[in-house]
Structures are given as C-alpha cells and as structure tokens.
C-alpha cells in the first residue's frame, strides 16, 4: 500500500507541476480557452481521447462489462464514432468560425437570445460532465485507499479544480497527454491482460460466462439506439468537444488526429468491458456492480502495479472532469456573464480563472450529492441532445429555421427530457425520445409557419 501511495502522489505532483507550467503559457484569453489554436497531431489526439474517456467510459464500461458482457462496448463505441463523425463532417467549418463556444454559432444564425438560452443548457451539461468524473474519482479512491467518499471527492476533485483554474486549456492539454499515456499503459496494457490471466485466460472466461456475455447485442437494441442518440449526437454538440476542435493547428490535424482519437475510444471501450467480464468471473457476487473496477484492481494487482493502475484510472477521470469544468467556465464567462454584467466577454484571462474556480466548487458540490456515474452522464446528455441538437442542426443546414422556433425547441426539448427522467428514471430510454420528438416537432412547425425573412449567412 505504501508503494501504491507513493506512485499516486508522484502522479498528483506531476499534474500540479504541469498545471503550473500551463499557467505560464496561458497569457491571453485565446491561450487560456483554446491553447492558442496551435495543437499538432500528437497533442490533439491525446487531449481529444482523454477528454472523452472519463468516469462513465472507464468505471461505467467496466460495470457494463460486468453486467452485460461484451455488449457493454456500445457506450464507448457511440462516443468514439461521434468523435470520428465530428472530425470528418464538422471540424473544417467549425475551425473557420474562430469562436469559443457552441452557443456563439447559434447567435450568428439566430440572435443573442438564442445564444443565452442555449448557454443555460450547455452550462448544466458541462457541470454534470465534470461532476461525473469526480464521482468516479471519489469511488475509486474510497475503495482503494479506505477513505470516506466525501474526502476522496474533495481531494481528487480539488486537484482538478486547481490545475484547471491556473492554466486553462494549456494546463488541460499538457496534463491530458500524460494522462492519455498513463491510462493506455495502466488500463489497456496492464490491467486488461492481468485480469483476464487471473480469471484463467480467455478459454476459462468463455467457459465461465454465459453465451449472452459474448453477444454484442445482449444489452438490447433499445439501449444501443439510446446510446447513439445521446452520446453520438451529444459529441457533435458538446462544448467540451468543440473546445478541443478549436485547439487544432489546422483542418488536417482536426480531421486525421480526431479520427484516430475516435478509433482509440472504441478500442478502449472493448478493453474496459473485457476487464468487467474478468471481474465477473473472479468476483461474481459483488453487492454493487459500480465497484467492479476498484474491486478487481484491489484483487488482481500487486503493490506498485496497483498504484500505476489507480493513477491510470485517476488520469482518465481527471481529464474529463477538467474538460467539463473548463467548458462550463467558458460558457459562463463568454455567454452568460456579459448578459448579467452588461460587459463584453473579452475582459481577460482573470475573469475566466474566477469562473473556473467558482464553478469548480459547484462541481465538487454536485459530485457529493449524485452517486451513479452513468446516470449522471445520461442526464447531462439527455438535456444537451434533447434541447440543442435540432436547433443547432437547423442553424447550420436549414435556411427556413426561425429564431423563435429555435428558442421554443430548446425549451420544450430540454423540459421534456427532464420530465421523463423524473417520471421514468435516469436509466430509462424514453427521456431522449420524448425530448427529441418535442424539439423537432416544435422546431419544424414553428419555422414553417413563421414569416419568411431575408436569408442569413450560414455557418458551414
């Protein structure tokens, strides 16, 4: 245990040092928010993959593998294919806009009211993305270190808030690269083969688990479709993802390196569900499937190696937590603060740092209240996709789309998703179906019956 703690402490010290170095590079607002729009292929691939692969992709996918077998891969598959889609279809027009937030695109096509309305939805989404990974950090550290969950949330989450606040996107990029390497080595190349070996090897795994564990559709087509609706399309409109696209040095980097990151996400998901399947063989009677990841780490790995894998898990969680936090603070500072203060959104780096710190404290509070990582992530994406997908697609592709239709669509879509999450539960498939149905119906009908106006320049 002492060796494990030393490894983890060294990792934490490295993250803080990189955060400090990032602060020295973040001299302008563009440096702080989008790393000067200057990332090459290696940095871009690492930061994009690390942003997507967080608590739900790691701990959640291990849980899905434990419960459903190989069909648990669909969560990461939807995320990875979403990254490939945005890289091939939207990266080029997005980079040419030279904006900072998703909502600024809506303002260009509609009006400032549409921007502010969508910013509220995006803020909730980004806060939940950050909280989801901090929840995962708390659960992993609590099981492995024997500390209370709330202490682990404040310790692990506090580190994320600190390095995100001081260095912004440069700190996130530098830490993401290290985190990407550590999670690849620790989880894919160490934990996965060792857990399968401890379960008796592949043949023993096949013999011990039911045939359904090796059926790629066992999780159910309704769940697979839901994952694609909320995660695949959520990637297309998430502020945390767009903000990474804006960091690319060129359109070629965004397209090629982004596609590489998407492929990596799918393979990473496969590795996580295989770990979950091995955990099902080794620890078949876990009281809580959410503990599958931490339990197999504790059971299968020796001292030192266990510390590396814990650091790898923390790396995956910290990268997504910091991405969500910076996305939330960027939305608040660029889109909402000017509305409240009456000042422009170009006040300087210090305003962005203040918002990152304040919202970081809020994210820690959310993480202490919410418990299930996949449910929290699903709630975030239900609100985002239900409220913003249709108006944003209309802004880019439909000349007839009206401002009033966009605002009503955002309101009905997000409210509909929220109502059915309350009625049917966070894990239900109905919230996103109803949210999208209300959003698209209101958007199309109101746009068609609105008076025609002079054509507006398109964003793509």
N, C-alpha and C positions, 0 to 999 in steps of 0.2 A: 504493500500500500504506500510506503514511503517513496519508493521509486516512481510509482504512478503519480503521486502528488508533485514530485519534482518535475516530471515531464510536462504535466498540465500547467504548472507555474511558469515553466520556461516558455510554453506556448503563449500564455496570457501576457507575459512580459514582452514577447516579440510583437504581439498585436498592439500593445500600447506604444511600443517604440515606433512601429510603422505608422500608427496614428499621429504621433508627434512629428515624424518626418513629413507626412502628408500635410500637416498644418503649415509647414514651411513652404510647400509648393502651392497651397491654396491662397494666392494673393488677390485674385479677382473673383467676382461673382461667377464667371464662367468656369474658372478653375474649381471653385467650391461645388458647383452644381453638376457640371458635366466634364470634369477633368480636362478642361481646355479644348475639348473636342479633338483629342490628339492620341487616342489609343491605337496601337498596332494590333496585328492579328493574335499574338500570344496573349497579351493582356486582355484583349477584348473577349477572346474565347473563355479565358479563365473567369473573368468577372461576370460574364453573362451566365455561364453554367452555375457558378457559385450563388448567384442571385436567385436562380430558380429553385435550386436544390436545398431546401431547408428542412424544417421540422416535419412537415407532412410528407415530403419526399423521402426522408430518411427514416425517422421513427414511425411515421404513418405507413410507409410502404412495407417496413418490416412487420408491422401489425397486420397489414392486409395479406402479406405472405403467410403469416402465422394462421390466420383465419380462413383465407380463401385459396391459398396456394399461388401458383404462377400467374393466375388471372389478376392478382393484385398489381401487376405491372401497369395496368391501364391508367392509373393516376399519373405516373411519371411519363408514360407514353403520350398522354394528352398534352402535358406540359412541354415535352420535347418537340412534338410535332407542331405545337404552337410557336415555339422559337424558330423552327425551320420555316414555317409559314410567314411570320412577320419579317424574317430575314430576306426571303425571296420576293415577297409581294409588296411590303410596305417600307422597308428600310430606306430605299432610294428616295421616295417622295418625302419621307419624314426628315431625313437629313438636310434636305434643301430648304426646309421651313425655318431653320435656325431659331427654334423656340425652346422652352424649357419644360413645358407641361402639356399633357394631353388636352387639357381644357382650353388652352390658347388656340388650338385648332378649331374648337367649337366656336370660339369668339370670332375668329376670322370668317367663318361660314355663316354664323347666325348673328349674335350680338353679345354684349357683355353680360346680360342676364343669363344667357345660356351657359356662359363660362362659369359664373358664380354658382349656378345651380348644380352643374356637374362637379364643381370643385368640392362641394359638400359630400357628394357620394364618394369621390375619389379619396377624400381625406379619411373617411370611415374605413374604406377598403385598405388603404396603406397602413393605418394604425393596426388593423387586425392582422395584416401580413407580418408586421413587426412583432406583435404580441404572440402570434402562433409559434414563432421560432424561439422566443424567450420562454414560453411554456415548455417547449421541448428541452431547452437547456436546463430548466429547473428540474424536470422529471429525471433526466439522465444524471445530473449531479447529485440529486437527492438519493437515488438508489445506490449509486456507486460510492458516494462519499459519506453517506449516513447522516446528512444534514437535513434540517427541515426544508420543505419545498420552498417556503417563502424566502428563506435565507439564500437558497440557491438562485432563485429568480432575481433577487436584488444584487447578488454578487455578479452572476454571469451577465444579466441584463445591464447592470451598471457599467461594466466594461465596454459593452457595445455602445451605450449612450455616450460614454466619454470619448472614445476614439472617433465616433461619427460626428460629434459636436465640434471637435477641434479641427478636423481635417477635411470634412465633407467627402466629395467623390474621390479625391486623390487618396485619402486615407482608406476609403472603401475599396478602391481598386488595388492598392498595394496589399492590404490585408486579404482581399479576395484571392489574389494569386497564390499566396502562401496557403490559405485555407483550401483552395482547389487542389493543390498538390498533396496536402496532408490528408484530405478526405479520400482522394483517389488511392493513395498508398494504404492508409489505415483501414478503410472500409472495403474497397474493391479488391485490393491485392493481399490484405492480411486477414480481416475478419471473415470475408466470404469463404475462402478456401479452408480456413481453420475450422470454422463452424461446420461446414459440410464434412470435413475429415472427422471431427469429433462425433458427428452423427453416424459414422460408419462408412462414409463415402457415398457416391451417387447411387450405386446399386442398393445400398441399405436405405437410402432416402426414398427411392422408388418403392421398395418393398414395405416400408413402414407407413407411408402415407396413402390415403385413398386415391383412386384414379382421378377423381374430380380435382385433386390438388394440381394435376398436370394439364388440366383443361383450361385453355386461355379465355374461355367464355363462362367459366363457372360462376364468376361474380355476378353474372346476369346482364343481359343486353340493356335493360333499363338503366343500370348503374353505369355501364360503359358509355351509353349515349349521354347520360347526365354529366359524366366526367368531361366529355368532349365539349358539351355546351358551356360548362362553367370554366374549365381550365384551358382548353384550346383557345376559345374565343376570349377568355379573360386575359391570356397572354397578349393578344392583339391590342388590347386597350388599357393595360395596366401601366400606371405611371412609373413604377419601379422598372419595368421592362423598357418603356420608351426612353427613360432617362439613360439607360445603358446604350441604347441605339444612338443617342445623341453624342456619346463619347467617342465613337469610331472616327478614325483619321480620314477614312474615305468610304465611298459606297461599296467598293470591292471588299474592304475589311468587314463592313457590316454584313454583307451578303455571304461571303465564304466562311468567315470565322463564326458568324452567327449560326449558320447551318451545321458547322462542326460541333458547336455547343449543344445544339438540339439533339444531334445523334448521340452525343455523350450522355445526355439526360435520360434517353431511353435505355441505354446500356446500364447506366447507374441504377435505374429502377429495377431492372432484371436482377442485378446483384443484391439489392435490398430484399426483394421478395424471396430469393433463394436463402438468404440469411434467416428470414422469418420461417421458411419451411424447415430449415435445420433446427431452429428453436422449437418448433412444434414436435419434432422427434425427441429432442433432448429434454424439453420441459413441457410435456403435454398438458399439464394441469395448472397452468398459470391462472390466478384469480382474475387478473386484468391483462388482456392482450396488449394494452398500451405499454406494459412493462417488458415485452418480449425482447426489445433491443437491449435495454440495460441488463436484463437478466442473462442473456446469452453472452454478453461481454464479460459479465462477472463470473460466469460459469466456465467459459471455454478458454479464456486467455490468461497467460501468466503475468506476473508483475512486470512492469516496464512496457511490455507489448500492450497490456491493458491501458496503460496511460496514453500510449500513442493513439489507440483507437478512440478513447474518450476525447482526446484532443481533436481527432478527426471528426467525431460527431459534433463537438462544440464548433468546429470550423464550419461545418455545413449549416448549423443553426445560426451562428453569428453573422454569416454572410447575408442570409436572407433577412434576418432581423434588422441589420444595418441598412439594407436596401429599402425595406418598408419604412423605416424611420426617416431616411433622407427623402423618400418620395412624399411622405406626409408633410415634412417641414417645407419642402419645395412648393407643394400645393398651397399650404397655408401662407407662406411668405409671398409667393408670386401671384396667387389668385384671390385669396380671402383677405389678407391684411390690407391691401390697397382699398378694398371696399369699406372696411371698418375705419381706417385711419384717414382716408382721403389722400394718401401719399402714393407716389408711383412705386413700382416694385423693383426699382434699381437703386435702393438705398445703400447697398454694400454688403460685404460678407458678414459683418457683425449681426445684422438683422437675421440672416439665415442661421447663424450659430445660436442665437437666442431661441428661435423657433425649434431648432433641433433639440436643444436641451429641454425646453418646456414640454414638447411632445414626447420626448424620451421618458420623462417622468410619468406622463399619462399612459404610455405603452406599458411601463412596469406595473402600473395600477391595474390595467386590463388583464395582464398576464396573471396577476394574483387572484383574479375573480373567475376567469374562464379556465377550463381544465382540459378539454379534449382538442388535440391539435388539428385533426381532420375536420371536426365540426366547426372549429373557429375559421379554418381556411375556407371551408364550404360557404359559411356565412358571408365572408368577405367577397368571394367571387359571385355568389348569388346576387348581392346588392350591386356589384360592379357591372356584371353582364346584363342582369335584368334591367338596370337603369340606363346604361350608357352605350351598349353595343349598337342598338338600332339608330339612335340619333347620330352617332359618330360615323357609321357606315353611310347614312343618309347625307351627312355633311360632305363626305368625300365623293360619293357616287351618284347622288340623285339631285338634279337641278331643281326639281319641284319642291324639295323639302323646305318647310317653313319653320321660322323661329318658334312660333307658338306651339307647333306640333312637337318640336324637339323638347321644349320645356315640359309639356304635358306628358310626353312619352317617358321622360326621365322620372318624373314624379310617380306616375302610375306603375311603371315597371319596377322601381325600387320598393315602393309601398306594397305592391302585390307580392313580390318575393318575400318581404319581411312578414307580411300577414300569414302567408302559408308556411313560413319557417316556424311561426308561433303555433299555428294550428296542427301541422303535420310533423314538426320536429326538424332539427338541423340536418339530420341524415336523410330526410325524405327527398325524392326526386321531383315532387310537384312544385316547390317554390320557383325553380328556374323556368319550368314550363309555363306557369301562370304569369310570372314576371315578364317573360319574353312575349307571350301572347298579348298581354295588355299593352306592352310597349309598342309592338309592331302594329297592332290594330289602331291604336290612337294616333300613332305617327303617320300612318298611311292615310287614314280617313281625314284627319285634320289638314294634312298637307294638300290633299286633293280638293278639299272644299275651301281652302284659303285662296284669297285673290292672288293672281299671278303678279310677280314683281319682276323688276329688271334682273337679268342673270347676274349671279355673284361669282366672282372668280373662284375656281375650285382649288383645293389644297393639294391635289395629287395630279 
